[in-house]
């Protein structure tokens, strides 16, 4: 008995032409090969792309973009896929332009403290490549082991040390960009800062892949600090930890990092891959790091210890050595993934509030947790008020995914209500685009979309991201009304 041969599907002419641009080994278009590209770190929504191509240089990116523009084919750029807001999800059967093959460190200029990288270069790899010379790259998102600098530019990524050193936009000196029509342009060529005219670097950094595709990045590198010390403080009440945060900053101390985790988050990290023995009955911990000239560090540490003791700290200690400091940070930086040890699913949110509003907003989040009957863990950059409520749920239970999304929206509304923002570093993507109405008026949104239309007039590049759509306006108004009534 002979089995009939399976007929091959005819290959789309656009696939053939894109193959001619990047080569047969640098394109995926069969369904089984595309499944790995149906979402990014925001896994609640999934959709398959038309194809995924892997250009090796700027010229191939430009040729592919020109082809898509000419034939009105939607497309988007993708890095490591670690984004948490759905910015790299193909909503319109896009061609995904994956930049992972463009992964080289092109040059380092130690005298002028800058480096040039391709967009697929991994964040932490840059620091590892220059640390022997006494330099490092400051932006340090939790995913820095795998996320790419191109993706960091798209999302304006931050990290634990952005309190003192700023986010990605503070470290970008120049960009090479492929515009949505395929034209290659240089912004601040040569890494010259403070060029006259409009701040195009500022517009492009954080534009979430809607204005162009970055193909080369000039970044600022910093001298490694002479000294560094890390403090770990345990509090029986979240309020005490929150007030300690405000008083540390009020004392004139700007730590390199000032992180906080609540009891549910601590449960998660202690069940994860890097437990360090945190007590299971505390409500909050602070992880505080200071760095700089050696002579001034001990004085800052003593001030921090004093502030913590003035706020009923149960225990506070300084890392004995680099090994202990490293364990504390591994415990914190794997916090998101560690939630998988205590919950089948979790949704990461990303709001920003004034530091003085920490106790109020954390209480509101606790109320939201009770209202939706879902546990919410809080891990956040307390020093600059960047909250990350992690909403724990089980997608196997009917309706829980929707409840988690509603709880996430309520958390963002709580941040906006105290004068905060709906995102600090994760971006808007598709996850929070309707919630943009919490912080912007229709006129302000129109002004922003007008900027997008200058760069991306056909709206072929990463369509449907970042800005709200009119069809859901009533839904958001309803959520606002219900949230206000509940709180």
DAVENSUL-V690075 format. One record per residue. BURIAL is b if it has 16 or more other C-alpha atoms within 10 Angstrom, else e. Layout:
burial
BURIAL
BURIAL
This chain:
burial
e
e
e
e
e
e
e
e
e
e
e
e
e
e
b
e
e
b
b
e
b
b
e
e
e
b
b
b
b
e
e
e
e
b
e
e
b
b
b
b
b
b
e
b
b
b
b
b
b
b
b
b
b
b
b
b
b
b
b
b
b
b
b
b
b
b
b
b
b
e
e
e
b
b
b
b
b
b
b
b
b
b
b
b
b
b
b
b
b
b
b
b
e
b
b
b
b
b
b
b
b
b
b
b
b
e
e
b
e
b
e
e
e
b
b
b
b
b
b
b
b
b
b
b
b
b
b
e
e
b
e
e
e
e
b
b
b
b
b
b
b
b
b
b
e
b
b
b
b
b
b
b
b
b
b
b
b
b
b
b
b
b
b
b
b
b
b
b
b
b
b
b
b
b
b
b
b
b
b
b
b
b
e
b
e
e
b
b
e
e
b
e
e
e
e
e
e
e
e
e
b
e
e
b
b
b
b
b
b
b
b
b
b
b
b
b
b
b
b
b
b
b
e
b
e
e
e
b
b
b
b
b
b
b
b
b
b
b
b
b
b
b
b
b
b
b
b
b
b
e
e
e
e
b
b
b
b
b
b
b
b
b
b
b
b
b
b
b
b
b
b
b
e
b
b
e
e
b
e
e
e
b
b
b
b
b
b
b
b
b
b
e
e
e
e
e
b
e
e
b
b
e
e
b
b
e
b
b
b
e
b
e
b
e
e
b
e
b
b
e
e
e
e
e
b
e
e
b
b
b
b
b
b
b
b
b
e
b
b
b
e
b
e
e
b
b
b
b
b
b
b
b
b
b
b
e
b
b
e
e
b
b
e
b
b
b
e
b
b
e
e
e
e
b
b
b
b
b
b
b
b
b
b
b
b
b
b
b
b
b
b
b
b
e
b
e
e
e
e
b
b
e
b
b
b
b
b
b
b
b
b
b
b
b
b
b
e
b
e
b
b
b
b
b
b
b
b
b
b
b
b
b
b
b
b
b
b
b
b
e
e
e
e
e
e
e
e
e
e
e
e
b
e
e
b
b
e
e
b
b
b
b
b
b
b
b
b
b
e
e
e
e
e
e
e
b
e
e
b
b
e
e
b
e
e
e
e
